[in-house]
């Protein structure tokens, strides 16, 4: 009898373990979209709010972005859905012009090769994203208020990061700005309070106001440009006295004389 109860107990423990393991696994889907605007036909409605990781390839437009937003917990009017999507891989995606508006701030769909304005705005549960490799611009407020975003992979063809692109992403710990970027808009990384360091590529010629304001944990700025980019005193807010500014060899004098940069007290050549 005792042996019988032991067997039953072991079976119950095994069932609980398997049940827990099943729940712990991320629900992932890999989908190719041949025709833009058809994502909703490729994901059964019963799975729409269960998928936690989505890997896409092919062509998408505003209609698909609206569907992805809903899967990630955000509706067209920033209302909440039951979506559970936290990881999104768009590396092999082509964003093409067209489709319906995906959020109330926009009156049209997407634009070719652009992560358009407010595309992922206020998606609080989005944890990580890989952008399409052929992206040329990140629009206004694209990731604004993505308070759970920790990781973003920006493609190597992006030339412009617009204003408020990543503002109020307090969990964003690292961001790699590609060498292709030439301008960083105002408030682009405002209140990214978990950022500890940032590298500004050598092709950047201007950085907008308050671009790195309220990044309270920021301790290092690596600027690769021989000629200081155009900025004003508000870019780095009140932290210039404690920040270490690393600049190319032979350029420290230029930075010490440049508007917005000369206020740094710790300029180091590397």
C-alpha positions as CSV (number, residue, x, y, z in Angstrom):
1,X,0.0,0.0,0.0
2,X,2.8,2.4,0.9
3,X,4.5,1.7,-2.4
4,X,1.2,2.5,-4.2
5,X,1.0,5.9,-2.6
6,X,4.6,6.6,-3.4
7,X,4.0,5.8,-7.1
8,X,0.9,8.1,-7.1
9,X,2.9,10.9,-5.5
10,X,5.7,10.5,-8.0
11,X,3.2,10.6,-10.9
12,X,1.6,13.8,-9.5
13,X,5.0,15.4,-9.1
14,X,6.0,14.5,-12.7
15,X,2.7,15.9,-14.0
16,X,3.3,19.2,-12.2
17,X,6.8,19.4,-13.5
18,X,5.7,18.7,-17.1
19,X,2.9,21.2,-16.7
20,X,5.3,23.9,-15.4
21,X,7.8,23.2,-18.1
22,X,5.1,23.5,-20.8
23,X,4.0,26.8,-19.3
24,X,7.6,28.1,-19.1
25,X,8.3,27.5,-22.8
26,X,8.0,30.6,-25.0
27,X,5.3,30.2,-27.7
28,X,7.2,31.1,-30.9
29,X,6.2,31.3,-34.5
30,X,8.2,31.8,-37.7
31,X,6.2,33.1,-40.6
32,X,6.9,34.2,-44.2
33,X,4.6,36.9,-45.6
34,X,4.6,36.9,-49.4
35,X,2.0,39.6,-49.8
36,X,2.0,42.7,-47.6
37,X,-1.1,43.1,-45.5
38,X,-1.9,39.4,-45.1
39,X,-0.3,38.5,-41.7
40,X,-3.8,38.1,-40.1
41,X,-4.5,35.3,-42.6
42,X,-1.4,33.4,-41.6
43,X,-1.9,33.4,-37.8
44,X,-5.1,31.6,-36.7
45,X,-7.2,33.9,-34.5
46,X,-6.9,31.3,-31.6
47,X,-3.1,31.9,-31.6
48,X,-3.1,35.7,-32.0
49,X,-2.9,36.4,-28.3
50,X,-0.8,33.4,-27.3
51,X,2.4,34.0,-29.3
52,X,5.2,35.4,-27.3
53,X,8.0,35.4,-29.9
54,X,7.4,36.2,-33.6
55,X,10.0,35.9,-36.4
56,X,8.9,37.3,-39.7
57,X,10.2,37.5,-43.2
58,X,8.8,38.8,-46.5
59,X,6.7,42.0,-47.0
60,X,4.7,43.9,-44.5
61,X,2.7,47.2,-44.4
62,X,0.6,49.2,-42.1
63,X,-2.1,46.6,-41.9
64,X,0.4,44.0,-40.6
65,X,1.9,46.5,-38.1
66,X,-1.6,47.1,-36.7
67,X,-1.9,43.3,-36.2
68,X,1.5,43.1,-34.6
69,X,0.7,45.9,-32.2
70,X,-2.5,44.1,-31.2
71,X,-0.4,40.9,-30.6
72,X,2.0,43.0,-28.4
73,X,-0.8,44.3,-26.2
74,X,-1.5,47.6,-27.8
75,X,-4.5,48.7,-30.0
76,X,-4.8,51.4,-32.5
77,X,-5.9,53.9,-29.9
78,X,-3.3,52.7,-27.3
79,X,-5.9,50.6,-25.7
80,X,-4.9,47.3,-24.1
81,X,-5.3,43.9,-25.7
82,X,-4.7,40.4,-24.4
83,X,-1.6,40.0,-26.6
84,X,1.5,38.4,-25.1
85,X,4.1,39.1,-27.8
86,X,7.4,40.2,-26.2
87,X,10.1,39.3,-28.8
88,X,9.9,40.5,-32.4
89,X,12.4,39.7,-35.1
90,X,11.9,41.7,-38.4
91,X,15.5,41.3,-39.7
92,X,14.4,39.7,-43.0
93,X,11.3,41.8,-43.5
94,X,10.7,44.5,-46.2
95,X,8.5,47.3,-45.0
96,X,6.6,48.5,-48.0
97,X,4.4,51.6,-48.4
98,X,0.7,51.2,-47.8
99,X,-1.9,49.4,-45.7
100,X,-4.2,51.0,-43.1
101,X,-3.1,53.3,-40.3
102,X,-1.8,51.3,-37.4
103,X,-2.2,54.0,-34.7
104,X,-4.3,57.1,-34.3
105,X,-1.4,59.5,-34.6
106,X,-0.9,58.5,-38.2
107,X,-3.3,59.1,-41.1
108,X,-1.8,56.6,-43.5
109,X,0.1,53.3,-43.5
110,X,3.8,52.6,-43.8
111,X,6.6,54.0,-45.9
112,X,9.2,52.0,-47.9
113,X,12.1,50.9,-45.7
114,X,11.1,53.1,-42.8
115,X,10.3,52.2,-39.3
116,X,7.6,54.9,-39.4
117,X,6.4,57.4,-36.8
118,X,4.9,55.8,-33.7
119,X,5.1,52.3,-35.1
120,X,5.7,50.7,-31.8
121,X,4.6,53.5,-29.5
122,X,3.5,52.7,-26.0
123,X,4.0,48.9,-26.3
124,X,4.9,48.4,-22.7
125,X,5.5,44.7,-22.8
126,X,7.8,44.6,-25.9
127,X,11.1,43.3,-24.6
128,X,13.4,43.0,-27.6
129,X,13.2,43.8,-31.3
130,X,15.4,43.3,-34.3
131,X,14.7,45.9,-37.0
132,X,14.7,45.1,-40.8
133,X,18.3,45.1,-42.1
134,X,17.3,47.5,-45.0
135,X,15.7,50.2,-42.7
136,X,16.9,53.7,-43.6
137,X,15.1,55.7,-40.9
138,X,13.6,55.4,-37.5
139,X,10.7,57.8,-37.3
140,X,9.2,60.1,-34.6
141,X,8.3,58.5,-31.4
142,X,8.8,55.0,-32.8
143,X,9.6,53.4,-29.4
144,X,8.4,56.2,-27.1
145,X,7.0,54.8,-23.9
146,X,8.1,51.2,-24.6
147,X,8.8,50.9,-20.9
148,X,9.8,47.2,-21.0
149,X,12.2,47.4,-24.0
150,X,15.6,46.1,-23.1
151,X,17.2,45.3,-26.4
152,X,17.0,46.8,-29.9
153,X,19.1,45.8,-32.9
154,X,19.2,48.7,-35.5
155,X,20.1,47.8,-39.1
156,X,23.3,49.0,-40.6
157,X,21.6,51.2,-43.3
158,X,19.8,53.6,-40.9
159,X,20.8,57.2,-41.5
160,X,18.3,59.1,-39.3
161,X,17.0,58.6,-35.8
162,X,14.2,61.0,-35.4
163,X,13.0,62.9,-32.3
164,X,11.7,60.9,-29.4
165,X,12.5,57.7,-31.2
166,X,13.5,55.9,-27.9
167,X,12.4,58.4,-25.3
168,X,11.1,57.0,-22.0
169,X,12.5,53.5,-22.5
170,X,13.8,53.1,-18.9
171,X,14.8,49.5,-19.3
172,X,16.9,49.9,-22.4
173,X,20.4,49.0,-21.2
174,X,22.4,49.0,-24.5
175,X,21.9,50.4,-27.9
176,X,24.3,50.2,-30.8
177,X,24.0,53.2,-33.2
178,X,25.2,52.0,-36.6
179,X,28.0,53.7,-38.5
180,X,25.5,54.8,-41.2
181,X,23.7,57.3,-38.9
182,X,24.3,61.0,-39.7
183,X,21.7,62.6,-37.4
184,X,20.1,62.0,-34.0
185,X,16.9,63.9,-33.3
186,X,15.9,65.9,-30.3
187,X,14.9,63.8,-27.2
188,X,15.9,60.6,-29.1
189,X,17.0,58.8,-25.9
190,X,15.5,61.1,-23.3
191,X,15.0,59.3,-20.0
192,X,16.6,56.0,-21.0
193,X,17.7,55.8,-17.4
194,X,19.3,52.4,-17.7
195,X,21.8,53.3,-20.4
196,X,25.4,53.3,-19.0
197,X,27.3,54.1,-22.2
198,X,26.7,55.2,-25.7
199,X,28.8,55.4,-28.8
200,X,28.2,58.1,-31.4
201,X,29.5,57.1,-34.8
202,X,31.9,59.2,-36.8
203,X,29.4,60.2,-39.5
204,X,27.0,61.9,-37.1
205,X,27.0,65.6,-37.8
206,X,24.2,66.8,-35.5
207,X,22.5,65.7,-32.2
208,X,19.2,67.3,-31.3
209,X,18.3,69.0,-28.0
210,X,17.8,66.9,-24.9
211,X,18.8,63.8,-26.9
212,X,20.3,62.1,-23.8
213,X,18.6,64.1,-21.1
214,X,17.7,62.3,-17.9
215,X,19.9,59.3,-18.7
216,X,20.9,59.2,-15.0
217,X,23.1,56.1,-15.2
218,X,25.1,57.2,-18.2
219,X,28.8,57.3,-17.4
220,X,30.6,57.1,-20.7
221,X,30.1,58.8,-24.1
222,X,32.3,57.6,-27.0
223,X,32.3,60.1,-29.8
224,X,34.0,58.8,-33.0
225,X,33.8,62.0,-35.0
226,X,37.1,63.9,-35.5
227,X,35.0,67.1,-35.8
228,X,32.6,67.6,-33.0
229,X,28.9,67.1,-34.0
230,X,26.7,70.1,-33.7
231,X,24.9,70.1,-30.3
232,X,23.8,72.5,-27.6
233,X,24.2,72.4,-23.8
234,X,20.9,70.5,-23.3
235,X,21.9,67.3,-25.1
236,X,23.6,65.7,-22.0
237,X,21.6,67.7,-19.4
238,X,23.3,68.2,-16.1
239,X,25.6,65.2,-16.2
240,X,28.5,66.6,-18.1
241,X,30.6,67.1,-15.0
242,X,30.7,63.4,-14.2
243,X,30.6,61.9,-17.7
244,X,33.7,60.6,-19.3
245,X,33.9,61.8,-22.9
246,X,36.1,59.6,-25.2
247,X,37.1,61.3,-28.5
248,X,39.5,60.3,-31.3
249,X,43.2,61.0,-30.8
250,X,44.2,64.5,-31.7
251,X,40.7,65.9,-31.4
252,X,40.4,66.8,-27.7
253,X,41.2,70.5,-28.4
254,X,38.4,70.7,-30.9
255,X,35.9,69.3,-28.4
256,X,37.2,71.6,-25.6
257,X,36.4,74.6,-27.9
258,X,33.1,73.3,-29.4
259,X,29.7,74.5,-28.2
260,X,28.0,71.9,-26.0
261,X,31.1,69.8,-25.7
262,X,33.4,72.3,-24.0
263,X,31.4,71.9,-20.8
264,X,32.7,68.4,-20.3
265,X,35.4,68.3,-17.6
266,X,36.7,64.8,-18.4
267,X,37.7,64.5,-22.1
268,X,39.9,61.5,-22.9
269,X,41.5,60.7,-26.2
270,X,41.4,57.1,-27.4
